[in-house]
């Protein structure tokens, strides 16, 4: 029983962690894209 719960928790953790990682990477990329577009004009 414990091993089943642990597996389920691990799957859920990696699923949430993956979404958070992708989201943060996209946020950083968009942030640098904004800096890149603002730089040459100003």
ABEGO torsion letter per residue (X at the ends): XAAAAAAAAAAAAAAAAAAAAAAAAAAAAAAAAAAAAAAAAX
